[in-house]
Amino acid sequence: MAMKTFLNLPVKNLDRSVEFFTALGFTFDENFTDENATCMVINDDSYAMLLVEPFFKSFITKDLADSTKVTEVITALTADSREEVDQLVAKAREAGSPRIGDVVEEGPMYSRSFEDPDGHTWEIFHMPLD
């Protein structure tokens, strides 16, 4: 069964998050954007909903994790090449990522990670499928 994926992430400053991810090359669906949230397009079937913290809290019953202190999830995205991995991480650094991870090579997989302005961890990896 094919399903679309919507990742919901709390953010402290929506404008700052949009600026950061725009610098990485992502676009946003204005049909799902207002003062509380925006829909970042990852691909045709995957999206990240960036929700200001008070709005995000209206959907949850547990405490909100402080992603600057704990890792609540690692969002992993594929790249077409090692060079694309490095380019995207370089853009994250230039856009002000608070943390850039080291290169990880495990067998054919090549990956790097970065944190967005809210401390959410993103991993970009390339793994040939040949």
C-alpha positions in Angstrom: 0.0 0.0 0.0 1.5 3.3 -1.1 1.0 6.2 1.3 2.2 9.8 1.5 4.3 10.7 4.4 3.8 13.8 6.6 6.5 14.4 9.2 5.4 16.9 11.8 8.1 19.0 13.5 7.8 21.7 16.2 9.7 24.9 15.5 10.4 27.9 17.6 10.5 30.4 14.8 8.7 29.5 11.6 10.3 32.3 9.5 13.8 31.2 10.5 13.0 27.5 9.7 11.6 28.5 6.2 14.7 30.6 5.6 17.0 27.7 6.6 15.3 25.0 4.5 14.9 27.3 1.5 18.7 27.8 1.6 19.0 24.0 1.3 16.8 24.1 -1.8 13.4 22.9 -0.4 10.1 24.5 -1.4 6.9 25.0 0.4 3.2 24.4 -0.4 1.5 27.8 0.2 -1.9 26.0 0.3 -0.9 24.5 3.6 0.9 27.5 5.1 -0.3 30.1 7.6 1.1 31.8 10.7 1.1 28.5 12.6 2.6 26.1 10.0 4.1 25.5 6.7 4.3 22.4 4.4 7.8 21.7 3.2 7.9 19.6 0.1 10.5 16.8 0.3 9.3 15.0 -2.8 6.0 14.1 -4.5 5.1 11.8 -1.6 6.9 13.2 1.4 6.4 16.4 3.3 7.5 18.0 6.5 5.0 20.1 8.4 6.8 22.7 10.4 4.5 23.8 13.2 5.1 26.5 15.7 5.5 25.0 19.2 2.2 26.2 20.7 0.3 24.8 17.6 2.2 21.5 17.7 1.4 21.1 21.4 -2.3 21.3 20.6 -1.9 17.8 18.9 0.0 16.0 21.6 -0.7 14.7 25.1 2.9 14.2 26.3 5.6 16.7 27.0 7.4 18.2 24.0 11.0 17.0 23.7 13.7 19.6 23.7 15.5 18.6 20.6 18.4 20.8 21.4 19.1 18.4 24.4 17.7 15.0 23.2 17.4 13.3 19.9 13.7 12.4 19.3 14.1 11.1 15.8 16.6 11.1 12.9 15.0 12.0 9.6 17.0 10.3 6.8 16.8 11.4 3.2 18.5 9.8 0.2 20.8 11.6 -2.2 21.7 10.5 -5.7 25.5 10.7 -5.1 28.1 11.3 -2.4 28.7 14.7 -3.9 25.0 15.6 -3.4 25.3 14.5 0.2 28.2 16.8 0.7 26.6 19.7 -1.2 23.4 19.5 0.9 25.3 19.4 4.2 27.5 22.3 3.0 24.3 24.3 2.4 23.1 23.4 5.9 26.4 24.7 7.3 26.2 27.9 5.3 22.6 28.4 6.5 23.7 28.2 10.1 23.2 24.6 11.2 24.2 24.4 14.8 25.8 20.9 14.3 27.3 19.1 11.4 28.1 15.4 11.8 31.2 13.6 10.5 31.2 11.5 7.4 30.0 8.0 8.1 30.9 5.2 5.6 29.3 1.8 6.3 29.8 -0.6 3.4 28.3 1.0 0.3 26.4 3.7 2.4 27.8 7.2 2.7 26.1 9.6 5.0 26.4 12.9 6.9 24.0 14.6 9.3 23.1 18.1 10.4 20.8 19.8 12.8 18.2 22.4 11.8 17.8 25.6 13.8 15.5 23.7 16.3 18.0 20.8 16.9 16.1 18.2 14.8 18.6 15.8 13.3 18.6 15.2 9.5 20.7 12.5 7.9 21.5 12.7 4.2 22.8 9.4 2.7 23.7 7.8 -0.6 23.6 4.1 -1.1 24.0 2.6 -4.5 21.2 0.2 -5.3 23.2 -1.8 -7.9 
